[in-house]
Amino acid sequence: MDFVEAGFNYRMTDFQAALVVSQFGRLQETLTHKRKLASRYLSGLKSRFIRTPYVPAGFEHTWQTFHLMTGSEATRDAQTQRAQ
């Protein structure tokens, strides 16, 4: 076998595995907390300049991150200047 380029080792360490196992017990609690926060963000961030995440019916989101989108760079910059 010829290796054309360097690869990556994505194997989990023993420490990482132990950490994940210990966190599984709190998984539902963590997801519930993140969903509550996301709900507050979704209801509180009402602006024609901001688009919040959309979750289709029948799907769930883990809310690992909460991304916002603006209409354009120009719109974002104009809003920033007015706020200052």
Secondary structure by P-SEA (a helix, b strand, c coil): ccccbbbbbccccaaaaaaaaaaccaaaaaaaaaaaaaaaaaaaccccccccccccccccccccbbbbbcccaaaaaaaaaaac
